[in-house]
Amino acid sequence: MQTYTIALPILLGYIVWLLKRQKKDRDANSKGTMLLLRVQLIEYHDKYMKAGSIPSYAYENFMEMYAAYHALGGNGMITKMYEEIHELHLNKKEGKNHENN
């Protein structure tokens, strides 16, 4: 019994230390992922806004990247870019409909 009262707090302390270390690693990975997504979202935004249109596959990629970025806690200027890309995509769709009429 005395062995348990000595070993248990040491074991629990070690487990807590491991969990804190894992959380720190997860936080660093999440931050890194968020930063990489931000770079890619900015590149997409600049490229397609300059072109004046966005292909459907690129729009879908942008939306999925934005959802992941937002889930990781990112927002701010990227939200404005998201709105601009969304408008660009809608304008493209509206332009196609007018051409067919």
C-alpha positions in Angstrom: 0.0 0.0 0.0 2.8 2.4 0.9 4.4 1.8 -2.6 1.1 3.0 -4.2 1.0 6.2 -2.2 4.5 7.0 -3.4 4.3 5.8 -7.0 0.8 7.1 -7.8 1.5 10.8 -7.4 4.7 10.4 -9.4 2.9 8.6 -12.2 0.0 11.1 -12.3 2.5 14.0 -12.4 4.2 12.4 -15.3 0.9 11.8 -17.1 0.0 15.5 -16.6 3.4 16.6 -17.9 2.9 14.4 -21.0 -0.6 15.8 -21.7 0.6 19.4 -21.4 3.5 18.6 -23.8 1.1 17.1 -26.3 -1.2 20.1 -26.0 1.7 22.4 -26.7 2.6 20.3 -29.8 -1.0 20.3 -31.0 -1.2 24.1 -30.5 2.0 24.6 -32.5 0.7 22.3 -35.3 -2.6 24.1 -35.4 -0.9 27.5 -35.6 1.4 26.3 -38.4 -1.5 24.8 -40.3 -3.4 28.0 -39.9 -0.5 30.1 -41.2 0.0 27.8 -44.2 -3.7 28.1 -45.0 -3.6 31.8 -44.7 -0.7 32.0 -47.2 -2.6 29.8 -49.7 -5.8 31.7 -49.3 -4.0 35.1 -49.9 -2.4 33.6 -53.0 -5.7 32.3 -54.4 -7.4 35.7 -53.6 -4.7 37.7 -55.3 -4.5 35.4 -58.4 -8.3 35.2 -59.1 -9.2 38.8 -58.2 -6.5 39.9 -60.7 -7.9 37.5 -63.3 -11.4 38.7 -62.6 -12.9 35.2 -62.4 -12.4 32.0 -60.5 -12.9 28.4 -61.9 -15.3 26.2 -59.9 -12.6 23.8 -58.7 -10.5 26.8 -57.3 -13.6 28.3 -55.7 -14.4 25.0 -54.0 -10.8 24.6 -52.8 -10.8 28.2 -51.5 -14.1 27.5 -49.6 -12.7 24.3 -48.1 -9.5 26.0 -47.1 -11.4 28.9 -45.6 -13.6 26.5 -43.6 -10.5 24.8 -42.2 -8.8 28.1 -41.5 -11.8 29.5 -39.7 -12.2 26.2 -37.7 -8.6 26.7 -36.5 -9.5 30.1 -35.2 -8.4 32.3 -38.1 -10.5 35.2 -39.3 -9.8 39.0 -39.8 -8.6 40.0 -43.2 -9.2 36.6 -44.7 -12.9 36.9 -44.0 -12.9 40.0 -46.3 -11.1 38.0 -49.0 -13.6 35.2 -48.6 -16.4 37.6 -49.2 -14.7 39.0 -52.3 -14.0 35.6 -53.7 -17.6 34.6 -53.1 -18.8 37.7 -54.9 -16.4 36.9 -57.8 -17.8 33.4 -58.1 -21.4 34.7 -58.0 -20.7 37.3 -60.7 -19.2 34.6 -62.9 -22.4 32.5 -62.5 -24.7 35.5 -63.2 -22.6 36.4 -66.3 -23.0 32.9 -67.7 -26.8 33.0 -67.2 -27.0 36.3 -69.0 -25.0 35.0 -71.9 -27.3 32.0 -72.4 -30.5 34.2 -72.5 
